[in-house]
């Protein structure tokens, strides 16, 4: 249940005309009174003998207790309370009770017999509007300081008592919700999402990995959105607005949204923060003859870009687990850019899940902990590489490195959730956990082919080679060896251990190191987790070459490989565990 305290106004009758009218897009149905300060206020919605002006006179009567110069310039208080989409439809009596609790909790009518006059109007199944005059019956002003926060607290109690969807407590850092008019407009036009939500995603994707204003605005323009820049008299850029070409108002003009109204971190100053260099890097740049903006490495392809992003995500994990709050917050925010870039360049079969993960994780990137930008440049460069490397095919090395990266980003989301939970950021923690579930789904799809191919190679190992890998496993991980050997991905892990030996590495050392990086007991498939760690640390191809030919030969001789279990783990609450 979401309460919203609207900006105070000075026109009681004007607001009543809106509440009892058809709505901006004729979305108001059967507007009527459900409650009022005395329970006897006239209802112009269902009583044809009553006018809106009658109700306005009743509500504004306490103003007559004050002289003209004593009356507040803006005396109209307006609060809407909206149920969640999956909540049952509440009765008028239930909404009346909610209205009375809201005016009491916010200080509008605390129950002392001299509160403000108010009325609650319902014109839709899922919400009510409360209008009040900010003068008490005794002529004093109400104590409604921090009424928004007090309304939120009361809604959390109402949700529990009525068995409604329980909303995570907010902290004021969430993106602004689309208005009722915007939602109805999108529905009428046949769009699944509002213009505001679409623009937020487009701007967020344009800024992902961008290294300067020119690159950001070029990417944004390439999406087809309309851009309006705000310039100072000196010509300096102060801000920007964006609009969808097809989103028009009644005068057929584009509806523009400022970046700051899309999300707090999409204002131009906050976007510029992302381009801040770490202090030591900036000092080194100033003391040398090299340009201030460091040169960017060349991208050689989707698989390389995904390997680079996996390494950057691993470093971010360490910082989130052990760094200071400001630096960790920056890594979490930059992790969102990795997800945006990954969703943009992913193959069709994983795109929907990755996009859902990016949309959800966006909320986890903002909190009252101010991100210390600059040290997150590795992640931001990795996001840029993903975009510049182009779309991945989803097969072969591209598909395998995608699975490797999703596996790592899953743990990044879990670490972010645990970091937020420890700081009581409930909305952000919930968003990160939800993003992790979308990543779990994406991993299952992305990993199916590479794990099947590696498993076939493992089953083709000679009995002596298989025995060697089993002995190595019992030597290095004696407590986990039996469990690993029962997993469907054990043949793929055996093949990977054999590959590390052939590449000139000591498999025992690499396996011990992979097991130490982060706990394994809670993994759904320990084998899968170890495979990606080993192949990344040994610089092995995520999927050996010619695996398609090998698969074809094997399919003529063997049955289909045993399905594997996903590498991602169940969410864990101890963010200090090492991967």
C-alpha positions as CSV (number, residue, x, y, z in Angstrom):
1,X,0.0,0.0,0.0
2,X,1.5,3.2,-1.2
3,X,0.6,6.6,0.4
4,X,1.6,9.8,-1.4
5,X,1.4,13.3,0.1
6,X,0.9,15.7,-2.8
7,X,2.0,19.3,-3.0
8,X,-0.1,21.6,-0.9
9,X,-2.6,23.7,-2.9
10,X,-4.9,26.7,-2.6
11,X,-8.0,25.6,-4.5
12,X,-10.2,23.2,-2.7
13,X,-13.0,23.4,-5.3
14,X,-10.5,22.7,-8.1
15,X,-9.3,19.5,-6.5
16,X,-12.9,18.4,-5.8
17,X,-13.7,18.9,-9.5
18,X,-10.8,16.6,-10.3
19,X,-11.7,13.9,-7.7
20,X,-15.3,13.9,-8.8
21,X,-14.7,14.3,-12.5
22,X,-14.0,11.7,-15.2
23,X,-10.3,12.0,-14.8
24,X,-7.6,13.1,-17.3
25,X,-8.3,10.0,-19.4
26,X,-11.8,9.1,-18.2
27,X,-10.3,6.6,-15.7
28,X,-12.5,7.7,-12.8
29,X,-15.5,5.4,-12.2
30,X,-18.3,6.1,-9.8
31,X,-16.5,8.8,-7.7
32,X,-18.1,8.9,-4.2
33,X,-17.4,9.7,-0.6
34,X,-16.3,6.9,1.7
35,X,-15.5,8.8,4.9
36,X,-15.2,12.3,6.3
37,X,-14.2,14.2,9.4
38,X,-17.7,13.9,11.0
39,X,-19.2,11.1,9.0
40,X,-21.9,13.3,7.6
41,X,-20.3,15.3,4.9
42,X,-22.4,15.7,1.7
43,X,-21.5,13.5,-1.2
44,X,-21.8,15.2,-4.6
45,X,-21.0,11.9,-6.3
46,X,-24.1,10.0,-5.3
47,X,-26.5,12.7,-4.0
48,X,-27.8,14.7,-6.9
49,X,-29.0,17.5,-4.6
50,X,-25.5,18.2,-3.4
51,X,-22.9,20.2,-5.4
52,X,-19.1,20.1,-5.1
53,X,-19.3,23.7,-3.9
54,X,-21.4,22.5,-0.9
55,X,-18.6,20.2,0.1
56,X,-16.0,22.8,-0.5
57,X,-17.8,25.3,1.8
58,X,-18.0,22.7,4.5
59,X,-14.3,21.8,4.3
60,X,-13.1,25.4,4.2
61,X,-15.4,26.8,6.9
62,X,-12.6,26.8,9.6
63,X,-10.8,29.4,7.4
64,X,-13.5,31.9,8.5
65,X,-12.0,31.8,12.0
66,X,-8.9,33.6,10.7
67,X,-8.5,37.1,9.2
68,X,-7.5,37.2,5.6
69,X,-3.9,38.0,6.4
70,X,-3.7,35.1,8.8
71,X,-4.9,32.4,6.4
72,X,-2.2,30.2,4.9
73,X,-1.6,30.8,1.2
74,X,-1.8,27.1,0.5
75,X,-4.3,25.5,2.8
76,X,-5.3,22.3,0.8
77,X,-3.7,19.0,2.0
78,X,-4.0,16.1,-0.4
79,X,-3.0,12.5,0.2
80,X,-3.7,9.4,-2.1
81,X,-3.4,5.9,-0.8
82,X,-3.0,3.1,-3.4
83,X,-3.2,-0.7,-2.9
84,X,-0.8,-3.1,-4.6
85,X,-1.9,-4.6,-8.0
86,X,-2.1,-8.1,-6.4
87,X,-4.1,-7.0,-3.4
88,X,-7.8,-7.9,-3.2
89,X,-10.4,-5.2,-3.9
90,X,-11.2,-3.5,-0.6
91,X,-14.7,-2.5,0.4
92,X,-15.8,1.1,1.0
93,X,-15.9,0.4,4.7
94,X,-12.3,-0.9,4.6
95,X,-11.2,2.2,2.7
96,X,-13.0,4.4,5.2
97,X,-11.1,2.8,8.0
98,X,-7.9,3.3,6.2
99,X,-8.7,7.0,5.6
100,X,-9.4,7.6,9.3
101,X,-6.1,5.9,10.3
102,X,-4.2,8.0,7.8
103,X,-5.5,11.4,8.9
104,X,-4.9,10.4,12.5
105,X,-1.4,9.1,11.9
106,X,-0.4,12.2,9.8
107,X,-1.7,14.7,12.4
108,X,-4.5,16.0,10.2
109,X,-7.2,14.7,12.5
110,X,-5.5,13.2,15.6
111,X,-8.8,12.4,17.3
112,X,-8.7,15.3,19.9
113,X,-12.1,16.6,18.7
114,X,-10.6,19.7,17.0
115,X,-8.8,18.3,14.0
116,X,-8.9,19.5,10.4
117,X,-11.9,18.9,8.3
118,X,-11.3,16.2,5.7
119,X,-13.1,14.0,3.2
120,X,-12.0,10.7,1.5
121,X,-13.1,10.1,-2.1
122,X,-12.9,6.8,-4.0
123,X,-13.1,6.8,-7.8
124,X,-11.3,3.6,-8.6
125,X,-11.1,0.1,-7.1
126,X,-7.5,0.4,-5.9
127,X,-7.1,3.8,-4.3
128,X,-8.6,6.7,-2.4
129,X,-7.9,10.4,-2.2
130,X,-8.1,12.4,1.0
131,X,-8.6,16.1,0.9
132,X,-8.3,18.3,4.0
133,X,-8.2,22.0,5.0
134,X,-5.0,22.8,7.0
135,X,-6.8,24.8,9.7
136,X,-8.1,23.0,12.8
137,X,-11.5,23.6,14.3
138,X,-9.8,25.7,17.0
139,X,-8.1,27.9,14.4
140,X,-4.6,26.4,14.9
141,X,-2.4,24.8,12.3
142,X,-2.2,21.0,12.4
143,X,1.0,19.3,13.4
144,X,1.6,17.4,10.2
145,X,5.4,17.6,10.1
146,X,6.9,14.6,8.2
147,X,3.4,13.4,7.3
148,X,4.8,11.4,4.4
149,X,7.0,9.3,6.6
150,X,4.2,8.9,9.2
151,X,1.8,7.8,6.5
152,X,4.3,5.2,5.3
153,X,4.7,3.8,8.8
154,X,0.9,3.5,9.2
155,X,0.5,1.8,5.8
156,X,3.0,-0.9,6.9
157,X,0.8,-1.6,9.9
158,X,-2.4,-1.7,7.8
159,X,-0.8,-4.1,5.4
160,X,-0.1,-6.6,8.1
161,X,-3.5,-6.3,9.7
162,X,-5.4,-6.7,6.5
163,X,-3.1,-9.3,5.0
164,X,-2.2,-7.1,2.1
165,X,1.0,-7.1,0.0
166,X,3.8,-5.8,2.4
167,X,5.8,-3.1,0.8
168,X,9.5,-2.8,1.8
169,X,10.1,0.4,3.8
170,X,11.4,3.2,1.5
171,X,14.1,5.7,2.2
172,X,13.3,8.4,-0.4
173,X,15.8,7.2,-3.0
174,X,13.5,5.3,-5.3
175,X,12.7,6.5,-8.8
176,X,9.5,8.5,-9.0
177,X,6.5,6.3,-9.8
178,X,4.5,6.9,-12.9
179,X,1.3,8.9,-12.2
180,X,-2.2,7.4,-12.6
181,X,-2.7,9.5,-15.7
182,X,0.6,8.2,-17.2
183,X,-0.5,4.6,-16.6
184,X,-3.9,5.0,-18.1
185,X,-2.4,6.8,-21.1
186,X,0.0,3.9,-21.7
187,X,-2.9,1.4,-21.3
188,X,-5.1,3.3,-23.7
189,X,-2.4,3.4,-26.3
190,X,-1.7,-0.3,-26.0
191,X,1.8,0.1,-24.4
192,X,2.9,-2.3,-21.6
193,X,5.0,0.4,-19.9
194,X,4.6,4.1,-19.4
195,X,6.7,6.7,-21.2
196,X,8.5,7.5,-18.0
197,X,9.5,3.9,-17.4
198,X,10.6,3.5,-21.0
199,X,12.7,6.6,-20.9
200,X,14.3,5.6,-17.6
201,X,15.5,2.4,-19.1
202,X,16.8,4.1,-22.3
203,X,18.7,6.7,-20.4
204,X,20.2,4.1,-18.0
205,X,21.4,2.0,-20.9
206,X,22.9,5.1,-22.7
207,X,24.9,6.0,-19.6
208,X,26.1,2.4,-19.0
209,X,29.9,2.4,-19.5
210,X,29.8,5.9,-21.2
211,X,33.0,7.8,-20.5
212,X,31.8,11.4,-21.2
213,X,29.0,13.6,-22.1
214,X,29.4,13.3,-25.9
215,X,29.3,9.5,-25.8
216,X,26.3,9.6,-23.5
217,X,24.3,12.0,-25.6
218,X,25.3,10.2,-28.9
219,X,24.1,6.9,-27.5
220,X,20.9,8.5,-26.3
221,X,20.2,10.1,-29.6
222,X,20.8,6.8,-31.3
223,X,17.8,5.3,-29.5
224,X,15.5,7.8,-31.2
225,X,14.5,9.8,-28.2
226,X,14.1,13.6,-28.4
227,X,16.7,15.5,-26.3
228,X,16.4,19.0,-25.0
229,X,19.5,20.5,-23.3
230,X,19.4,23.3,-20.8
231,X,22.2,25.8,-21.3
232,X,23.6,28.6,-19.1
233,X,24.1,32.0,-20.6
234,X,27.8,31.1,-20.8
235,X,26.9,28.1,-23.0
236,X,27.6,25.5,-20.3
237,X,25.3,22.5,-20.1
238,X,23.2,22.6,-17.0
239,X,20.8,19.7,-17.6
240,X,18.7,17.8,-20.1
241,X,15.2,16.5,-20.8
242,X,14.1,13.6,-22.9
243,X,10.9,12.6,-24.6
244,X,9.5,9.7,-26.7
245,X,8.6,11.0,-30.2
246,X,5.2,9.3,-30.0
247,X,4.3,10.5,-26.4
248,X,2.3,13.8,-27.0
249,X,0.1,16.0,-24.8
250,X,-3.3,17.4,-25.8
251,X,-1.6,20.1,-27.8
252,X,0.4,17.5,-29.8
253,X,3.7,18.5,-28.2
254,X,6.2,16.0,-26.9
255,X,6.1,15.3,-23.2
256,X,9.6,15.9,-21.8
257,X,11.0,14.5,-18.6
258,X,14.1,15.9,-16.8
259,X,16.7,13.2,-16.0
260,X,16.3,13.9,-12.3
261,X,12.6,13.1,-12.5
262,X,13.3,9.7,-14.1
263,X,15.6,8.7,-11.3
264,X,17.7,10.6,-8.7
265,X,21.0,9.2,-10.2
266,X,20.1,10.2,-13.8
267,X,20.4,13.9,-13.2
268,X,23.2,15.4,-15.2
269,X,25.4,16.2,-12.1
270,X,25.0,12.6,-10.8
271,X,25.8,11.2,-14.2
272,X,28.9,13.4,-14.3
273,X,30.0,11.8,-11.0
274,X,30.4,8.5,-12.9
275,X,33.2,10.1,-14.9
276,X,35.2,11.1,-11.8
277,X,38.7,9.7,-11.7
278,X,40.1,8.2,-8.5
279,X,42.2,10.8,-6.7
280,X,45.5,8.9,-7.3
281,X,44.7,8.4,-11.0
282,X,43.8,12.1,-11.4
283,X,47.0,13.2,-9.7
284,X,49.1,10.9,-11.9
285,X,47.3,12.2,-15.0
286,X,47.9,15.8,-14.0
287,X,51.6,15.1,-13.4
288,X,52.2,13.5,-16.7
289,X,51.9,14.6,-20.3
290,X,49.2,12.1,-21.1
291,X,45.6,13.3,-21.6
292,X,43.3,13.5,-18.6
293,X,41.0,10.9,-20.1
294,X,42.9,7.5,-20.2
295,X,43.0,5.7,-23.5
296,X,40.6,2.7,-23.6
297,X,41.8,-0.8,-24.6
298,X,40.7,-2.3,-27.8
299,X,37.9,-4.8,-27.6
300,X,38.5,-8.1,-29.5
301,X,35.1,-9.7,-29.3
302,X,32.1,-10.7,-27.1
303,X,33.9,-13.6,-25.4
304,X,36.9,-11.4,-24.5
305,X,34.6,-8.7,-23.2
306,X,32.7,-11.1,-21.1
307,X,36.0,-12.5,-19.6
308,X,37.1,-9.0,-18.7
309,X,33.7,-8.2,-17.2
310,X,33.9,-11.4,-15.1
311,X,37.3,-10.4,-13.7
312,X,36.0,-6.9,-12.9
313,X,32.9,-8.3,-11.2
314,X,35.2,-10.5,-9.0
315,X,37.2,-7.5,-7.9
316,X,33.9,-5.7,-7.2
317,X,32.8,-8.6,-5.0
318,X,35.9,-8.2,-2.8
319,X,35.3,-4.5,-2.4
320,X,31.6,-4.9,-1.6
321,X,32.5,-7.5,1.0
322,X,35.5,-5.7,2.6
323,X,35.6,-2.1,1.3
324,X,34.3,1.1,2.9
325,X,30.7,2.0,2.4
326,X,31.1,4.7,-0.2
327,X,33.3,2.5,-2.5
328,X,31.1,-0.5,-2.1
329,X,28.0,1.6,-3.0
330,X,29.8,2.7,-6.2
331,X,30.6,-0.9,-7.1
332,X,27.0,-1.9,-6.7
333,X,25.8,1.0,-8.9
334,X,28.4,0.1,-11.5
335,X,27.2,-3.5,-11.3
336,X,23.9,-2.3,-12.7
337,X,25.8,-0.9,-15.7
338,X,27.2,-4.4,-16.3
339,X,23.7,-5.9,-16.2
340,X,22.4,-3.2,-18.6
341,X,25.2,-3.9,-21.1
342,X,24.8,-7.6,-20.7
343,X,21.1,-7.4,-21.4
344,X,21.7,-5.2,-24.4
345,X,24.2,-7.6,-26.0
346,X,22.8,-11.0,-24.9
347,X,21.4,-13.7,-27.2
348,X,17.7,-13.8,-27.7
349,X,17.2,-16.8,-25.4
350,X,18.6,-15.1,-22.3
351,X,17.7,-11.5,-23.1
352,X,14.3,-11.4,-21.3
353,X,15.7,-12.7,-18.0
354,X,18.8,-10.5,-18.2
355,X,16.7,-7.4,-19.0
356,X,14.4,-8.3,-16.0
357,X,17.5,-8.6,-13.8
358,X,18.8,-5.2,-15.0
359,X,15.4,-3.5,-14.5
360,X,15.1,-4.9,-11.0
361,X,18.7,-4.3,-9.9
362,X,18.4,-0.7,-10.8
363,X,16.7,-0.1,-7.4
364,X,19.7,-1.7,-5.6
365,X,22.0,0.9,-7.0
366,X,20.6,3.9,-5.0
367,X,20.7,4.4,-1.3
368,X,21.5,7.2,1.2
369,X,25.1,5.9,1.1
370,X,26.8,8.2,-1.4
371,X,28.8,6.3,-3.9
372,X,32.4,7.3,-4.0
373,X,33.0,7.2,-7.8
374,X,36.3,6.6,-9.6
375,X,37.3,3.3,-8.1
376,X,34.4,1.6,-10.0
377,X,36.1,2.4,-13.4
378,X,37.0,-1.3,-13.9
379,X,33.4,-2.3,-13.9
380,X,32.4,0.7,-16.1
381,X,35.1,0.0,-18.6
382,X,33.9,-3.6,-18.7
383,X,30.4,-2.5,-19.4
384,X,31.7,-0.3,-22.2
385,X,33.6,-3.3,-23.6
386,X,30.5,-5.4,-23.6
387,X,28.6,-2.8,-25.6
388,X,31.4,-2.2,-28.1
389,X,32.1,-5.9,-28.6
390,X,28.6,-6.3,-30.1
391,X,25.9,-8.9,-29.6
392,X,27.0,-12.4,-28.5
393,X,25.8,-15.4,-30.5
394,X,24.8,-17.4,-27.4
395,X,26.7,-20.4,-28.7
396,X,30.3,-21.7,-28.5
397,X,32.8,-19.5,-26.6
398,X,30.4,-16.6,-26.6
399,X,27.7,-18.6,-24.9
400,X,30.1,-20.2,-22.4
401,X,31.7,-16.9,-21.4
402,X,28.1,-15.5,-21.0
403,X,27.3,-18.3,-18.6
404,X,30.6,-17.6,-16.8
405,X,29.8,-13.9,-16.4
406,X,26.2,-14.5,-15.3
407,X,27.5,-16.9,-12.7
408,X,29.8,-14.1,-11.3
409,X,27.1,-11.4,-11.6
410,X,24.7,-13.6,-9.7
411,X,27.1,-13.6,-6.7
412,X,27.5,-9.9,-7.1
413,X,23.8,-9.4,-6.8
414,X,23.7,-11.7,-3.7
415,X,26.6,-9.8,-2.1
416,X,24.8,-6.5,-2.9
417,X,21.6,-7.8,-1.2
418,X,23.6,-8.8,1.9
419,X,25.4,-5.5,2.0
420,X,22.1,-3.6,1.9
421,X,20.4,-5.9,4.4
422,X,23.1,-5.3,6.9
423,X,22.4,-1.6,6.6
424,X,18.6,-2.0,6.8
425,X,18.1,-0.9,3.2
426,X,15.1,-3.2,2.8
427,X,13.9,-2.1,-0.7
428,X,17.4,-2.3,-2.1
429,X,18.1,-5.7,-0.6
430,X,14.8,-7.1,-1.9
431,X,15.5,-5.7,-5.4
432,X,19.0,-7.3,-5.4
433,X,17.6,-10.7,-4.4
434,X,14.9,-10.5,-7.1
435,X,17.5,-9.7,-9.6
436,X,19.5,-12.7,-8.5
437,X,16.5,-14.9,-9.2
438,X,16.3,-13.5,-12.8
439,X,20.0,-14.2,-13.2
440,X,19.5,-17.8,-11.9
441,X,17.0,-18.3,-14.8
442,X,19.3,-16.7,-17.3
443,X,22.2,-18.9,-16.2
444,X,20.3,-22.1,-16.5
445,X,19.6,-21.3,-20.2
446,X,23.1,-20.0,-20.9
447,X,25.0,-22.8,-19.2
448,X,23.0,-25.8,-20.7
449,X,25.1,-26.1,-23.9
450,X,28.6,-25.5,-22.6
451,X,28.1,-27.8,-19.6
452,X,26.7,-30.5,-21.8
453,X,29.7,-30.3,-24.1
454,X,32.2,-30.3,-21.2
455,X,30.4,-33.3,-19.7
456,X,30.7,-35.2,-22.9
457,X,34.4,-34.5,-23.0
458,X,34.7,-35.7,-19.3
459,X,32.9,-39.0,-20.1
460,X,35.4,-39.6,-23.0
461,X,38.4,-39.4,-20.6
462,X,40.2,-42.7,-20.2
463,X,39.5,-44.7,-17.0
464,X,43.1,-43.8,-15.8
465,X,42.4,-40.1,-16.4
466,X,39.1,-40.2,-14.6
467,X,40.7,-42.0,-11.7
468,X,43.4,-39.4,-11.5
469,X,40.9,-36.5,-11.3
470,X,38.8,-38.3,-8.7
471,X,42.0,-38.9,-6.6
472,X,42.9,-35.2,-6.9
473,X,39.4,-34.2,-5.8
474,X,39.6,-36.4,-2.7
475,X,43.1,-35.0,-1.9
476,X,42.2,-31.3,-2.2
477,X,38.5,-31.3,-1.1
478,X,38.1,-34.5,1.1
479,X,34.9,-33.2,2.8
480,X,33.1,-32.3,-0.5
481,X,34.5,-34.9,-2.9
482,X,31.7,-37.5,-2.5
483,X,29.0,-34.9,-3.0
484,X,30.7,-33.5,-6.1
485,X,31.1,-36.9,-7.7
486,X,27.3,-37.4,-7.4
487,X,26.5,-34.1,-9.3
488,X,25.6,-34.1,-12.9
489,X,28.4,-31.7,-13.7
490,X,31.2,-33.8,-12.2
491,X,32.3,-35.2,-15.7
492,X,32.6,-31.5,-16.9
493,X,34.7,-30.7,-13.8
494,X,36.9,-33.7,-14.5
495,X,37.4,-32.5,-18.1
496,X,38.3,-29.0,-16.8
497,X,40.9,-30.4,-14.4
498,X,42.4,-32.4,-17.2
499,X,42.5,-29.2,-19.4
500,X,44.3,-27.3,-16.6
501,X,47.0,-30.0,-16.5
502,X,47.4,-30.0,-20.2
503,X,47.8,-26.2,-20.2
504,X,50.8,-26.5,-17.9
505,X,49.1,-25.7,-14.5
506,X,49.1,-27.6,-11.3
507,X,45.5,-28.7,-11.0
508,X,45.8,-29.3,-7.2
509,X,46.9,-25.7,-6.6
510,X,44.3,-24.2,-8.8
511,X,41.5,-26.4,-7.3
512,X,42.5,-25.4,-3.8
513,X,42.6,-21.8,-4.7
514,X,39.2,-22.0,-6.4
515,X,37.7,-23.6,-3.3
516,X,39.1,-20.9,-1.0
517,X,37.7,-18.0,-2.9
518,X,34.2,-18.3,-1.5
519,X,32.3,-20.9,0.4
520,X,30.9,-23.9,-1.5
521,X,28.6,-25.7,1.0
522,X,25.5,-23.8,-0.1
523,X,26.0,-24.2,-3.8
524,X,23.3,-26.0,-5.8
525,X,26.1,-27.5,-7.9
526,X,29.7,-27.2,-6.5
527,X,31.0,-28.6,-9.8
528,X,29.6,-25.8,-11.9
529,X,31.0,-23.1,-9.6
530,X,34.4,-24.7,-9.6
531,X,34.4,-25.2,-13.4
532,X,34.0,-21.4,-14.1
533,X,36.6,-20.5,-11.4
534,X,39.1,-22.9,-12.8
535,X,38.6,-22.0,-16.5
536,X,38.9,-18.3,-15.7
537,X,41.9,-18.5,-13.4
538,X,43.8,-20.9,-15.8
539,X,42.9,-18.7,-18.8
540,X,41.3,-21.7,-20.5
541,X,38.7,-21.3,-23.3
542,X,35.2,-21.3,-21.6
543,X,34.3,-23.9,-24.2
544,X,37.0,-25.9,-25.9
545,X,37.2,-25.6,-29.7
546,X,35.5,-28.2,-32.0
547,X,33.0,-29.1,-29.3
548,X,30.2,-29.3,-31.8
549,X,32.1,-31.9,-33.9
550,X,32.8,-33.9,-30.7
551,X,29.2,-33.7,-29.7
552,X,28.1,-35.0,-33.1
553,X,30.5,-38.0,-32.8
554,X,29.4,-38.8,-29.3
555,X,25.7,-38.6,-30.1
556,X,26.2,-41.5,-32.5
557,X,27.7,-43.6,-29.7
558,X,26.1,-42.4,-26.4
559,X,22.8,-41.3,-25.0
560,X,22.1,-37.7,-24.2
561,X,24.2,-36.2,-21.4
562,X,22.8,-35.9,-17.9
563,X,21.2,-32.5,-17.4
564,X,23.3,-30.3,-15.1
565,X,22.4,-28.3,-12.0
566,X,22.8,-24.5,-12.2
567,X,26.0,-23.1,-10.8
568,X,24.3,-20.3,-9.0
569,X,23.8,-20.8,-5.3
570,X,21.0,-20.2,-2.9
571,X,21.0,-16.7,-1.4
572,X,23.3,-16.5,1.6
573,X,23.2,-14.0,4.4
574,X,26.9,-13.9,5.3
575,X,28.5,-11.4,2.9
576,X,31.9,-12.0,4.4
577,X,32.2,-15.4,2.8
578,X,35.0,-15.6,0.2
579,X,34.4,-16.8,-3.4
